[in-house]
Amino acid sequence: MHKLFLSAALLGIGLQTLSLSAHADQALQAAISASHRNPANVARDPARHPLETLEFFGIRPDMTVVELSPGGGWYTEILAPYLRQNGKLIAAANDPASDNEYSKRAYARLRQKLDANPAIYDQVSTGIFEPPKKISYAAPGSVDMVLTFRNIHNWIPAGEANVQEIFNSAYLSLKSGGVFGIVEHRLPEARTQDEKASNGYVHQSYVIRLAERAGFKLAGSSEINANPKDKADHEGGVWALPPTYANKDKNRANYESIGESDRMTLKFIKP
């Protein structure tokens, strides 16, 4: 009898966890399906797989999450409403007081997006993320998850020490057990990566090495965002592919048939 009772109790806990997970999944799907999202962003869902990607990282609506370098806010549109009620989103963005005009304009565009829709973005806080000059977005050990989407190639030109500092900052900001989730354009390991990642592609082994050097443990990799059609050998680099089409009409049909880039999706844990 005791064993049966214990099994029932464990089953109850399992069902409760399953129920909470299902509720979280519904909330995430609702955020992805919400009408406030830019239609151009929604059109890219089949290539960017936001539901599957965020589920792989293990996101929950009660987490404190940092989004490094949110850019135009593609993922911010999903993360903000999902975390709004029970969690917290920190957009680690450009410095509004930067002496770099591009950085100031980038921050102003993000700020305008947040301010234009307080019903969605009123709980989003911003931190300063302008490597290598200034990184200040969260107190040590204060966040559950740090995410970055297709940004590492932009950090590489400033040098490996710059990228390492960014990875170190993510590690420092996370609680023990916290997750560092990365999506990045993937360069085949057999191809040589130049020091500036000028084609926009990065070796997966390079990303893993920097994360482990910061102290992270690789918890898993996913092929959710893989695209075997992409050989990473395009004139103009990754930007030749949709949605950018850097080469305009030149070979456009070919690039359309390839689709968006092949991407690594990596989940790291802070022990």
Long-range contacts (C-beta under 8 A, 24 or more apart in sequence): 24-59, 24-60, 24-61, 25-55, 27-61, 27-82, 28-54, 28-55, 28-59, 28-61, 28-78, 28-82, 30-81, 31-78, 31-79, 31-81, 31-82, 32-78, 34-77, 34-81, 34-120, 36-77, 36-81, 36-117, 36-119, 36-120, 37-77, 37-78, 38-77, 40-243, 41-74, 41-77, 44-74, 44-243, 44-260, 47-242, 47-259, 47-260, 48-74, 48-225, 48-260, 49-224, 49-225, 50-75, 50-78, 52-222, 52-224, 53-181, 53-183, 53-222, 53-224, 53-225, 53-265, 54-78, 56-181, 56-220, 56-222, 56-224, 56-265, 56-267, 57-145, 57-147, 57-179, 57-181, 57-267, 58-145, 58-179, 58-267, 59-145, 60-87, 60-144, 61-85, 61-86, 61-87, 62-86, 62-87, 63-87, 63-88, 63-143, 63-144, 63-145, 64-88, 64-90, 64-138, 64-142, 64-143, 64-144, 64-145, 65-89, 65-90, 65-143, 65-144, 65-145, 65-146, 65-147, 66-90, 66-92, 66-127, 66-137, 66-138, 66-143, 66-145, 66-146, 66-147, 66-170, 66-173, 67-91, 67-92, 67-147, 67-148, 67-149, 68-92, 68-129, 68-137, 68-146, 68-147, 68-148, 68-151, 68-166, 68-170, 69-93, 69-129, 69-148, 69-151, 69-154, 70-110, 71-106, 71-110, 71-151, 72-109, 72-110, 72-113, 73-110, 73-113, 73-114, 74-149, 75-147, 75-149, 76-110, 76-113, 76-121, 76-124, 77-120, 79-147, 80-120, 80-121, 80-123, 80-124, 81-120, 83-123, 84-120, 84-122, 84-123, 88-123, 88-125, 89-123, 89-124, 89-125, 90-124, 90-125, 90-126, 90-127, 90-137, 90-138, 90-143, 91-124, 91-125, 91-126, 91-127, 92-126, 92-127, 92-128, 92-129, 92-135, 92-137, 92-138, 93-126, 93-127, 93-128, 93-129, 94-128, 94-129, 94-130, 95-128, 95-130, 95-133, 95-134, 98-130, 98-133, 100-130, 103-130, 131-155, 131-158, 131-162, 131-165, 131-166, 132-158, 132-159, 132-161, 132-162, 132-165, 135-165, 135-166, 135-169, 137-169, 137-173, 138-173, 139-173, 140-172, 140-173, 141-172, 141-173, 141-174, 141-175, 141-176, 142-173, 142-175, 143-173, 143-174, 143-175, 143-178, 144-174, 144-175, 144-178, 144-179, 145-174, 145-178, 145-179, 145-180, 145-181, 146-170, 146-173, 146-174, 146-178, 146-179, 146-180, 146-181, 147-180, 147-181, 147-182, 148-181, 148-182, 148-183, 149-183, 150-183, 150-184, 150-185, 150-263, 151-184, 152-182, 152-184, 152-197, 152-202, 152-207, 153-184, 153-185, 153-197, 153-200, 153-201, 153-202, 153-238, 156-195, 156-196, 156-197, 156-202, 157-196, 157-197, 160-210, 163-210, 164-210, 164-213, 164-214, 167-210, 167-211, 167-213, 167-214, 167-216, 168-214, 170-214, 171-214, 171-215, 171-216, 171-270, 174-270, 175-270, 176-270, 176-271, 177-269, 177-270, 177-271, 178-269, 178-270, 179-219, 179-267, 179-268, 179-269, 179-270, 180-211, 180-216, 180-267, 180-268, 180-269, 180-270, 181-265, 181-266, 181-267, 181-268, 182-207, 182-211, 182-264, 182-265, 182-266, 182-267, 182-268, 183-225, 183-263, 183-264, 183-265, 183-266, 184-263, 184-264, 185-232, 185-238, 185-261, 185-262, 185-263, 186-226, 186-232, 186-261, 186-262, 186-263, 186-264, 187-232, 188-231, 188-232, 191-232, 191-233, 198-237, 199-232, 199-234, 199-237, 199-238, 200-237, 200-238, 200-239, 200-261, 201-232, 201-237, 201-238, 201-261, 202-264, 204-264, 204-266, 207-264, 207-266, 208-266, 211-266, 211-268, 215-270, 215-271, 216-268, 216-269, 216-270, 217-268, 217-269, 217-270, 217-271, 218-266, 218-267, 218-268, 219-267, 219-268, 219-269, 220-266, 220-267, 221-264, 221-265, 221-266, 221-267, 222-265, 222-266, 222-267, 223-265, 224-265, 225-262, 225-263, 225-264, 225-265, 226-262, 226-263, 227-258, 227-259, 227-260, 227-261, 227-262, 227-263, 228-262, 229-257, 229-258, 229-259, 229-262, 230-258, 230-259, 230-260, 230-261, 230-262, 232-261, 232-262
